[in-house]
Amino acid sequence: MINDIFLTNNLNNKKERFVPIDEKNVGMYVCGPTVYDDPHIGNARPLVIFDILFKILKNKYSSVTYVRNITDVDDKIIKSSNEKKISISNLTQNIIKSFSDDCIFLNCENPTEQPKATEHIDLMIEMVSELIKKGYAYENKNHIYFEVKKFNDYGQLSNKKLDELIAGSRIEVSENKKNPEDFVLWKPSLENEPSWDSPWGKGRPGWHLECSAMSKKFLGNEFDIHGGGIDLIFPHHENEIAQSRCANETKVFANYWLHNAFITMSNEKMAKSQGNILKIKDFKGKISGQVLRLALISSHYKQPLDWNDKLLDDCQNTIDKWYNVYLPSNKEITDQIIQPLYDDINTPGYIANLHKLYDKAYKGNDEDKQIFNSACNFIGLLHETKEEWLNFKKIKIEISDSEIEKKIELRNKARADKNYKEADNIRDYLLDKGVLIEDKDGKTSWKLK
């Protein structure tokens, strides 16, 4: 049927018709941010993709519960707090605020629930106790580990055998484990680290545990959709499945698993070690959130997205053109228009439909324009008035070519010296001045926005 939703399920790598457990209450859980640093453009992709899936589901079903967690206790947070010499509470509060601002900038709806890990430690302790009681976990020196070999389906999501998973991943080495593949559920806290009382002494949960505990609270033992970035398939999501199914004694944790591919720059994955991280906040005031949103959905979510100046220019020009027929609208759009999104969130196909609707609106009447604007609004675009859009475009750039070249030379030297923090600072400075730079084939080019 035209309004059936199809999703590529990573449990079997097949596109399947979406059939919810309960049509009156669809449940989706998506892994949210670990709040140790400001979100970057790679973090923005799942934000926008699953925001659109939320809209798709709400268009068809009367009630959708979308849960996106916030990890506010983690090794990365402790390390960042020490490096920045600020308290963990101040760090996490600042990053949560930055994350919330970025969501507004990208015009993402609020999820139904946004639980924090630190607010659900009691549920995590309960789950660990259940796993010990049922023989799936063991204690050693105040550490609690999940014994992977006792869960026969481990590796189903990754579609790999246990030996392959161990060989291809960085497994935490610890003399406290029975087996190398076992993962931590609870560990003792060092002095001045966050800690909670537990039957095994003061400590804190392992990273994987929070999503199992919080999804159970808000969605139950079994729910419809679990999402996140492709980097979470192993070990995070694999471990979630193992501990949840064993603790809850179910054959299913989530029925559909969706993962978006990476964002790359010059076909290299965004990473601090590459010195190519672009933070969302650094685009503000220079590039519209609408342009970033369109760029993030310009390729299918399962395909890598290469981030470059041409992509942003094309999206800027497209939004600019579309505002030629701007007309506020509350007009409902048909399933036929939405159809590409029903087909595994095919945003490129939907954008192609928008171009056709634009051509019709440009030559047509107000009703055609309203249909086009409603179709744009459905995926979070053209939500600003035309006046707001035009005012944003009036931003002036004041920087000389010689200053740009000098800054690029300094950045290249910093990268050569592996001083990636300084390289990031220079990139941010140029971005603040409206200058976009791109590293390709060992050379750096720049362009004014």
MOPE-V216612 format. One record per residue. N is the residue number from 1. RES is the residue in one small letter. PSI is psi in whole degrees, -180 to 180 (* if undefined). NEAR is the number of other C-alpha atoms within 10 Angstrom. Layout:
N_RES_PSI_NEAR ; N_RES_PSI_NEAR
This chain:
1_m_154_4 ; 2_i_-29_11 ; 3_n_14_14 ; 4_d_141_13 ; 5_i_132_20 ; 6_f_136_18 ; 7_l_141_21 ; 8_t_115_20 ; 9_n_116_21 ; 10_n_-9_20 ; 11_l_-29_16 ; 12_n_4_14 ; 13_n_37_14 ; 14_k_149_11 ; 15_k_125_13 ; 16_e_151_15 ; 17_r_131_15 ; 18_f_120_18 ; 19_v_107_14 ; 20_p_156_16 ; 21_i_-42_13 ; 22_d_112_12 ; 23_e_-21_13 ; 24_k_-7_11 ; 25_n_87_15 ; 26_v_138_21 ; 27_g_133_26 ; 28_m_132_26 ; 29_y_130_26 ; 30_v_132_24 ; 31_c_124_20 ; 32_g_-160_22 ; 33_p_150_19 ; 34_t_116_22 ; 35_v_70_25 ; 36_y_-16_24 ; 37_d_160_19 ; 38_d_139_20 ; 39_p_144_23 ; 40_h_177_18 ; 41_i_-26_21 ; 42_g_-36_23 ; 43_n_-25_19 ; 44_a_-26_21 ; 45_r_-53_24 ; 46_p_-31_25 ; 47_l_-48_26 ; 48_v_-42_24 ; 49_i_-49_23 ; 50_f_-20_25 ; 51_d_-41_20 ; 52_i_-40_21 ; 53_l_-38_18 ; 54_f_-44_19 ; 55_k_-41_16 ; 56_i_-48_19 ; 57_l_-42_19 ; 58_k_-27_14 ; 59_n_-25_14 ; 60_k_-34_15 ; 61_y_147_14 ; 62_s_-29_11 ; 63_s_124_15 ; 64_v_125_20 ; 65_t_114_18 ; 66_y_115_25 ; 67_v_127_24 ; 68_r_114_26 ; 69_n_165_22 ; 70_i_119_21 ; 71_t_108_22 ; 72_d_18_24 ; 73_v_121_25 ; 74_d_157_18 ; 75_d_-40_14 ; 76_k_-36_14 ; 77_i_-44_20 ; 78_i_-44_18 ; 79_k_-45_13 ; 80_s_-39_17 ; 81_s_-43_19 ; 82_n_-42_12 ; 83_e_-39_9 ; 84_k_-11_10 ; 85_k_44_10 ; 86_i_161_11 ; 87_s_155_13 ; 88_i_-40_22 ; 89_s_-41_13 ; 90_n_-42_11 ; 91_l_-51_21 ; 92_t_-38_21 ; 93_q_-42_15 ; 94_n_-43_16 ; 95_i_-36_19 ; 96_i_-40_22 ; 97_k_-44_14 ; 98_s_-43_17 ; 99_f_-44_24 ; 100_s_-42_15 ; 101_d_-40_14 ; 102_d_-38_22 ; 103_c_-40_20 ; 104_i_-44_12 ; 105_f_-38_18 ; 106_l_3_23 ; 107_n_44_19 ; 108_c_137_20 ; 109_e_154_15 ; 110_n_138_14 ; 111_p_167_18 ; 112_t_-43_14 ; 113_e_143_13 ; 114_q_73_15 ; 115_p_148_19 ; 116_k_144_18 ; 117_a_-43_23 ; 118_t_-16_18 ; 119_e_0_10 ; 120_h_29_14 ; 121_i_-36_21 ; 122_d_-38_13 ; 123_l_-35_18 ; 124_m_-41_23 ; 125_i_-40_22 ; 126_e_-43_13 ; 127_m_-40_22 ; 128_v_-43_25 ; 129_s_-40_19 ; 130_e_-42_17 ; 131_l_-37_23 ; 132_i_-46_17 ; 133_k_-37_12 ; 134_k_2_12 ; 135_g_13_14 ; 136_y_-11_20 ; 137_a_157_24 ; 138_y_157_21 ; 139_e_141_17 ; 140_n_116_13 ; 141_k_48_10 ; 142_n_7_18 ; 143_h_142_20 ; 144_i_128_26 ; 145_y_147_26 ; 146_f_130_27 ; 147_e_99_23 ; 148_v_-38_22 ; 149_k_-15_13 ; 150_k_-5_13 ; 151_f_106_15 ; 152_n_-26_10 ; 153_d_11_16 ; 154_y_129_19 ; 155_g_-4_23 ; 156_q_-43_16 ; 157_l_-42_20 ; 158_s_-14_19 ; 159_n_40_14 ; 160_k_154_12 ; 161_k_160_12 ; 162_l_-43_17 ; 163_d_-38_10 ; 164_e_-39_12 ; 165_l_-42_18 ; 166_i_-43_14 ; 167_a_-33_9 ; 168_g_9_8 ; 169_s_159_11 ; 170_r_99_10 ; 171_i_135_14 ; 172_e_125_11 ; 173_v_130_12 ; 174_s_135_11 ; 175_e_-10_8 ; 176_n_-15_16 ; 177_k_149_20 ; 178_k_-39_14 ; 179_n_149_15 ; 180_p_-34_15 ; 181_e_-14_22 ; 182_d_143_22 ; 183_f_153_23 ; 184_v_136_23 ; 185_l_-34_26 ; 186_w_141_25 ; 187_k_151_21 ; 188_p_146_21 ; 189_s_143_16 ; 190_l_169_11 ; 191_e_138_7 ; 192_n_9_7 ; 193_e_155_14 ; 194_p_140_17 ; 195_s_155_19 ; 196_w_149_15 ; 197_d_141_13 ; 198_s_169_17 ; 199_p_-13_10 ; 200_w_17_17 ; 201_g_176_16 ; 202_k_135_16 ; 203_g_-162_20 ; 204_r_160_25 ; 205_p_157_25 ; 206_g_158_19 ; 207_w_-41_20 ; 208_h_-25_19 ; 209_l_-35_24 ; 210_e_-41_26 ; 211_c_-36_27 ; 212_s_-42_25 ; 213_a_-43_25 ; 214_m_-33_24 ; 215_s_-37_25 ; 216_k_-42_17 ; 217_k_-46_12 ; 218_f_-21_18 ; 219_l_-11_19 ; 220_g_-179_14 ; 221_n_-31_19 ; 222_e_138_19 ; 223_f_-179_23 ; 224_d_-59_21 ; 225_i_135_21 ; 226_h_131_22 ; 227_g_170_24 ; 228_g_-175_24 ; 229_g_158_21 ; 230_i_-25_16 ; 231_d_-11_13 ; 232_l_-9_14 ; 233_i_-50_20 ; 234_f_132_15 ; 235_p_-9_20 ; 236_h_-56_15 ; 237_h_-33_22 ; 238_e_-41_18 ; 239_n_-36_25 ; 240_e_-47_21 ; 241_i_-47_23 ; 242_a_-52_24 ; 243_q_-35_27 ; 244_s_-47_25 ; 245_r_-38_20 ; 246_c_-43_21 ; 247_a_-39_23 ; 248_n_-7_18 ; 249_e_54_12 ; 250_t_159_11 ; 251_k_-9_12 ; 252_v_145_15 ; 253_f_-68_25 ; 254_a_143_22 ; 255_n_-33_17 ; 256_y_130_21 ; 257_w_120_23 ; 258_l_136_22 ; 259_h_129_22 ; 260_n_148_21 ; 261_a_173_18 ; 262_f_160_21 ; 263_i_136_21 ; 264_t_163_19 ; 265_m_123_19 ; 266_s_39_14 ; 267_n_18_13 ; 268_e_137_14 ; 269_k_139_17 ; 270_m_126_21 ; 271_a_149_14 ; 272_k_-35_12 ; 273_s_-23_12 ; 274_q_-10_13 ; 275_g_29_19 ; 276_n_27_20 ; 277_i_130_21 ; 278_l_114_22 ; 279_k_144_19 ; 280_i_-42_23 ; 281_k_-25_17 ; 282_d_-14_19 ; 283_f_-19_19 ; 284_k_135_14 ; 285_g_-12_15 ; 286_k_-41_19 ; 287_i_137_18 ; 288_s_145_17 ; 289_g_-29_20 ; 290_q_-39_21 ; 291_v_-45_21 ; 292_l_-42_23 ; 293_r_-46_23 ; 294_l_-40_25 ; 295_a_-40_21 ; 296_l_-22_28 ; 297_i_12_22 ; 298_s_-22_19 ; 299_s_161_17 ; 300_h_143_18 ; 301_y_-23_26 ; 302_k_-5_17 ; 303_q_146_11 ; 304_p_148_15 ; 305_l_115_24 ; 306_d_123_18 ; 307_w_120_21 ; 308_n_172_17 ; 309_d_-38_16 ; 310_k_-41_9 ; 311_l_-47_17 ; 312_l_-39_19 ; 313_d_-46_13 ; 314_d_-42_14 ; 315_c_-38_20 ; 316_q_-47_19 ; 317_n_-36_11 ; 318_t_-49_14 ; 319_i_-41_17 ; 320_d_-45_16 ; 321_k_-43_12 ; 322_w_-29_20 ; 323_y_-9_18 ; 324_n_-26_13 ; 325_v_27_21 ; 326_y_133_21 ; 327_l_115_19 ; 328_p_139_17 ; 329_s_142_16 ; 330_n_17_11 ; 331_k_134_13 ; 332_e_146_11 ; 333_i_154_15 ; 334_t_161_11 ; 335_d_-28_15 ; 336_q_-38_11 ; 337_i_-41_16 ; 338_i_-15_23 ; 339_q_-46_20 ; 340_p_-34_21 ; 341_l_-31_24 ; 342_y_-25_25 ; 343_d_77_21 ; 344_d_43_22 ; 345_i_52_25 ; 346_n_80_20 ; 347_t_-36_24 ; 348_p_-39_17 ; 349_g_-38_17 ; 350_y_-40_23 ; 351_i_-38_20 ; 352_a_-40_13 ; 353_n_-39_18 ; 354_l_-40_19 ; 355_h_-40_14 ; 356_k_-42_13 ; 357_l_-34_20 ; 358_y_-47_25 ; 359_d_-41_15 ; 360_k_-41_15 ; 361_a_-38_22 ; 362_y_-34_17 ; 363_k_-11_10 ; 364_g_-155_13 ; 365_n_-174_11 ; 366_d_-35_14 ; 367_e_-41_13 ; 368_d_-40_19 ; 369_k_-39_24 ; 370_q_-41_21 ; 371_i_-44_25 ; 372_f_-46_31 ; 373_n_-38_28 ; 374_s_-39_22 ; 375_a_-37_26 ; 376_c_-44_19 ; 377_n_-33_16 ; 378_f_-34_18 ; 379_i_18_26 ; 380_g_22_21 ; 381_l_161_20 ; 382_l_36_23 ; 383_h_-14_18 ; 384_e_154_15 ; 385_t_163_12 ; 386_k_-36_17 ; 387_e_-42_9 ; 388_e_-40_10 ; 389_w_-46_17 ; 390_l_-37_13 ; 391_n_-38_9 ; 392_f_-36_14 ; 393_k_-13_14 ; 394_k_-2_8 ; 395_i_130_13 ; 396_k_147_11 ; 397_i_128_13 ; 398_e_95_9 ; 399_i_139_13 ; 400_s_157_8 ; 401_d_-40_10 ; 402_s_-38_9 ; 403_e_-39_11 ; 404_i_-49_19 ; 405_e_-40_14 ; 406_k_-43_11 ; 407_k_-38_17 ; 408_i_-39_20 ; 409_e_-45_13 ; 410_l_-38_15 ; 411_r_-42_23 ; 412_n_-39_20 ; 413_k_-41_14 ; 414_a_-40_18 ; 415_r_-42_18 ; 416_a_-35_11 ; 417_d_4_11 ; 418_k_28_14 ; 419_n_74_15 ; 420_y_-28_20 ; 421_k_-44_15 ; 422_e_-39_17 ; 423_a_-42_23 ; 424_d_-40_20 ; 425_n_-40_12 ; 426_i_-43_19 ; 427_r_-44_24 ; 428_d_-39_20 ; 429_y_-46_15 ; 430_l_-39_21 ; 431_l_-38_21 ; 432_d_-30_16 ; 433_k_2_18 ; 434_g_22_22 ; 435_v_123_19 ; 436_l_132_20 ; 437_i_151_18 ; 438_e_132_16 ; 439_d_124_14 ; 440_k_132_12 ; 441_d_39_6 ; 442_g_3_6 ; 443_k_155_8 ; 444_t_124_14 ; 445_s_160_12 ; 446_w_161_16 ; 447_k_139_11 ; 448_l_139_15 ; 449_k_*_18
